Amino acid sequence: MARATTSVRGAEAEPISIEWSGRIRDALDRDLFTLHAQRIVDLSSGETLRHELLLRMVDEERLIPAGEFVMAAEESGSIGEIDRWVVGKAIEIAASGHAIHLNLSMRSIDAPLLDLIRDRLEETGADPANLVVELAEGQLSDADEEDAKFIRAVAELGCRLAVDNFTGRDASSLLRRYPLSYVKVGPALVGGITARPEARQTVSGIVLAGHRAGQRVIGQGVESLASLTALEQLGVDEAQGHVFGPAEPVERALGFSV
């Protein structure tokens, strides 16, 4: 991540990521994180199948989406603590009978996190199949053997796996390398399928590769009915995005208090 700086009285200020590091530490210490949930809908039936959990930081003025601070959290090392918090809450929600997705950073995965997932599943009695762990395409592509062992161990627990923000790069190889249940086509492609033939062709190829590998394909970041129709025409199985309404606090979306 580029480190932006500003000048204060002629001196260079601390990098913005350092400022974020302090804010993240404060949010962890004061329990200032919360979760929203976004519907994932079956395109053939219109049924809501699962929800994705979206992390927010509580600020005095607004709720800050994870995309604004996750890179700083990865740089500072606090991403592991954040992901452990999310895992704990996610398994509690899954134990209440809700099928949910959660995002993990590859920088968080280690033996203690695997033990946490295993222990919390046993303690709560949650159905592991109700827990879908999402990992970003780029991080999966760069995963080493230790990372791969963690990923396979999570699948062996009965949890499901999804590749997030998929662009189709090296599709056949990546989708067969891991025990994935879902392929999530990224918003950059989804947003372009009605106007760019190359985006439509790429999505069509992802659907073909995913189905050949036994995975369901999800279009994420769907903003319009035109995009939704195009996804259906291309054989995409599920979709999520503002076309179905905004993400809501889990208390409202799932009736579960975090």
Buried (B, 14 or more C-beta within 10 A) or exposed (E): EEEEEEEEEEEEEEBBBEEBBEBBBEBBEEEBBBBBBBBBBBBEEEEBBBBBBBBBBEEEEEBBBBEEBBBBBBBBEBBBBBBBBBBBBBBBBBBEEBBBBBBBBBBBBEEEBBEBBBEBBEEBEBBBEBBBBBBBBBBBEEBEEEBEBBBEBBBEBEBBBBBBBBBBEEBBEBBBBBBBBBBBBBBEBBBBBBEEEEBBEBBBBBBBBBBEBEBBBBBBBBEBEEBBEBBBEBBBBBBBBEBBEEBBBBBEBBEBEB
